[in-house]
Amino acid sequence: DLLAELAEDLSFGIRSLRDKQERDRAEAEAQRLYQEAKESRAALEVSEERYRRTLTDSAIGMALIDLDGRWIEVNPALCKIVGYERSELIGTSSVTITHPDDHSARSRRHEDFRAGRLQFEQFEKRYRHKSGRVVWAQVHLSLVKTSEGAPMHLVSQIQDITARKAAEQSLAQAAERLALALRASRSGIWERDLVSGDGYWDARMFEIFGIPPSSSAPSMERVL
């Protein structure tokens, strides 16, 4: 009986020791997982803060847009471009401030992103400013996917190019007026590079000198 009691005590002690070792291992594993989660959370907070600072401090318009075209997030630069407050844009569709002539292109583009046919696209489009005026923008749109590869949302970078478009239009109008003036005066236009000797004649110059048109101007010797 004494031997049996000793054997039972020894067995209990071994079980207790094993239980303690298991508890120690479990506690160590729990502590390790907790520390990893804590570090991951800290890294995520740093990453989110960097993203917020990038979004807020960016000199160009930036936005997150869902696959149906609704604004998820917008930065101050974008609000300034279109004249709306952040609270007026979040949750609304981008179509509401898109110029009517650009609606169909916008719809096709978002459908291609939803279907995964597009990953990135760069284009020009027109927005309706809150004041009613037209804003021309250069837009860079890229698709963000989930870890499984499914389309999640779009990241948009928007730059106001209204001044550039106005300058291009003014230049085109000036060129058109010059062309009309030259046609009215029956004058020609020519250029000559004094170093290489290469030249350019417009169609009227060839007509004036009675020379068949070609891709380059004739030599000075031929004209003189």
C-alpha atoms as one frame of an Amber mdcrd trajectory, in Angstrom:
protein
   0.000   0.000   0.000   2.809   2.368   0.841   4.403   1.623  -2.505   1.126
   2.271  -4.246   0.752   5.616  -2.464   4.281   6.609  -3.431   3.624   5.654
  -7.042   0.405   7.688  -7.020   2.167  10.714  -5.498   4.929  10.442  -8.092
   2.391  10.209 -10.918   0.532  13.249  -9.571   3.792  15.200  -9.333   4.706
  14.345 -12.933   1.244  15.358 -14.131   1.499  18.607 -12.190   4.933  19.286
 -13.663   3.654  18.577 -17.169   0.634  20.795 -16.569   2.900  23.610 -15.370
   5.167  23.224 -18.396   2.139  23.305 -20.679   0.827  26.386 -18.896   4.236
  28.056 -19.165   4.411  27.275 -22.875   0.862  28.503 -23.381   1.575  31.708
 -21.470   4.782  32.266 -23.441   2.928  31.727 -26.727   0.155  34.081 -25.657
   2.723  36.714 -24.686   4.464  36.300 -28.049   1.201  36.691 -29.983   0.257
  39.709 -27.889   3.612  41.360 -28.585   3.317  40.661 -32.322  -0.197  42.102
 -32.368   1.000  45.152 -30.444   3.883  45.717 -32.876   1.593  45.176 -35.895
  -0.904  47.660 -34.482   1.847  50.221 -33.907   3.152  49.697 -37.457  -0.388
  50.045 -38.826  -0.915  53.280 -36.899   2.356  54.676 -38.285   1.356  53.624
 -41.805  -2.103  55.168 -41.451  -0.617  58.407 -40.121   1.799  58.583 -43.056
  -1.107  58.015 -45.430  -3.181  60.738 -43.749  -0.283  63.193 -43.908   0.354
  62.348 -47.565  -3.311  62.841 -48.391  -3.647  66.066 -46.401  -0.375  67.719
 -47.418  -0.436  66.794 -51.117  -0.346  69.785 -53.479  -2.549  67.963 -55.997
  -6.034  66.574 -55.540  -6.199  63.032 -54.168  -9.183  60.807 -53.481 -10.344
  57.281 -52.750 -13.344  56.270 -54.867 -15.429  53.110 -54.569 -16.158  50.936
 -57.583 -19.517  52.652 -58.103 -17.831  56.055 -58.344 -18.655  57.426 -54.876
 -16.122  59.495 -52.971 -14.703  57.570 -49.974 -12.095  60.163 -49.028 -10.908
  63.453 -50.519  -8.072  65.800 -49.597  -8.112  69.615 -49.203  -6.445  70.160
 -52.598  -9.282  68.344 -54.384 -11.892  70.308 -52.435 -10.184  73.516 -53.567
 -10.167  72.387 -57.214 -13.922  71.708 -57.344 -15.038  74.265 -54.740 -16.857
  71.820 -52.448 -16.316  71.009 -48.775 -15.234  67.481 -47.838 -18.594  66.872
 -46.131 -20.390  67.771 -49.367 -18.469  65.176 -51.382 -18.057  62.116 -49.139
 -20.601  59.438 -50.055 -21.811  61.230 -53.178 -21.149  60.097 -56.740 -18.404
  61.770 -58.736 -20.851  61.953 -61.651 -22.679  64.814 -59.910 -19.735  67.174
 -60.500 -18.592  65.663 -63.819 -19.282  67.713 -66.952 -22.274  66.215 -68.825
 -20.203  65.670 -71.987 -17.856  63.388 -70.001 -20.547  61.198 -68.374 -20.452
  58.342 -70.880 -16.653  58.066 -70.822 -16.728  58.024 -67.009 -19.333  55.226
 -66.949 -17.364  53.051 -69.384 -14.164  53.609 -67.425 -15.672  52.584 -64.080
 -17.252  49.503 -65.631 -13.831  48.448 -66.986 -12.263  48.931 -63.530 -15.045
  46.915 -61.848 -14.553  44.079 -64.342 -10.782  44.128 -63.873 -10.137  45.085
 -67.492  -8.333  48.251 -66.372  -5.609  48.582 -63.746  -4.532  52.150 -64.458
  -5.587  54.999 -66.722  -4.565  58.601 -67.324  -6.933  61.036 -69.019  -8.283
  64.569 -69.133 -11.811  65.378 -68.015 -14.001  68.308 -67.015 -15.559  68.973
 -63.630 -18.308  71.390 -62.719 -16.992  73.744 -60.033 -19.478  74.643 -57.293
 -19.602  78.160 -58.787 -20.745  76.668 -62.106 -17.553  77.213 -64.083 -15.785
  74.376 -65.912 -12.573  72.958 -64.432 -10.257  70.958 -66.677  -8.307  68.232
 -64.863  -5.545  65.736 -65.600  -6.596  62.537 -63.810  -4.492  59.493 -62.862
  -6.751  56.626 -61.775  -5.448  53.289 -60.428  -7.159  50.173 -59.088  -6.474
  48.820 -55.580  -7.158  45.108 -55.038  -7.764  42.912 -52.003  -5.200  40.288
 -50.928  -7.240  37.786 -52.974  -6.915  39.945 -56.088 -10.494  41.239 -56.226
 -11.079  44.926 -57.152 -11.540  46.966 -53.951 -11.455  50.706 -54.703  -9.774
  53.355 -56.861  -7.068  55.881 -56.027  -7.357  59.127 -57.963  -4.813  61.919
 -58.408  -6.312  65.081 -59.890  -4.405  68.110 -61.179  -6.094  71.350 -62.246
  -5.027  72.123 -65.841  -7.639  74.800 -66.566  -4.997  77.514 -67.086  -3.039
  75.279 -69.463  -6.137  74.466 -71.519  -6.994  78.178 -71.720  -3.459  78.953
 -72.939  -3.674  76.173 -75.550  -6.992  77.537 -76.778  -5.611  81.082 -76.979
  -2.592  79.826 -78.937  -4.802  77.886 -81.350  -7.009  80.929 -81.878  -3.948
  83.124 -82.515  -2.598  80.613 -85.035  -5.971  80.532 -86.780  -6.105  84.344
 -86.973  -2.578  84.436 -88.383  -3.494  81.831 -91.002  -6.557  83.857 -92.022
  -4.467  87.040 -92.260  -1.847  85.338 -94.421  -4.480  83.883 -96.721  -6.100
  87.304 -97.061  -2.778  88.999 -97.836  -1.648  86.090-100.041   1.660  86.093
 -98.149   3.796  83.038 -97.503   5.791  81.849 -94.459   9.357  80.628 -94.628
  12.111  79.732 -92.166  15.855  79.177 -92.695  18.425  77.699 -90.294  21.536
  79.824 -90.832  23.823  77.089 -89.477  22.550  74.000 -91.276  20.927  75.770
 -94.219  17.726  73.742 -93.749  14.506  75.609 -94.400  10.746  75.441 -94.274
   8.157  76.827 -96.694   4.423  76.781 -96.332   2.187  75.912 -99.294   1.778
  79.579-100.261   5.560  80.049-100.695   5.717  77.184-103.195   2.743  78.710
-104.996   4.357  82.176-105.150   7.567  80.844-106.687   5.812  78.338-108.930
   7.699  75.379-107.449   6.011  71.990-106.862   5.432  71.453-103.100   7.843
  69.176-101.241   8.637  68.265 -97.652  11.510  70.759 -97.438  12.230  74.231
 -98.722  14.323  74.581-101.909  17.881  75.858-101.681  18.542  79.585-101.827
  20.460  79.086-105.052  17.416  77.551-106.714  15.183  80.441-105.641  17.665
  83.179-106.566
